[in-house]
Amino acid sequence: ELQLPEFDIRLLNSIYINEPQYPTSLAQELDCSYQKASKRAVRLVKSELLRADKIEHIKGLGIRTYYFLTQKSLLILKLGYFWEVVKFLNLTIPQK
């Protein structure tokens, strides 16, 4: 049985509360390194739980990679029934 690590759930929840976010802001909010936030976000993109777009969200900050929730992750977070949704959507979540 596969599970998302607690950190990944916190990362998804952080983006749910304040979407979109980029790795530096995620790292600050989650009290971790930029590298950890970025690495986990990339893993969640590969799992189709996040979408990454290079945009200039705030004028003057330049183009950055921002992360957005996907329909799959929104459904998981909104329903709060992680495993039921995973089974229903037939998701495959990679292990470490």
Secondary structure, DSSP 8 states (H G I E B T S, - for coil): -----HHHHHHHHHHHHS-SB-HHHHHHHHTS-HHHHHHHHHHHHHTTSEEEEEE--STTS--EEEEEE-HHHHHHHHH--HHHHHHHHT------
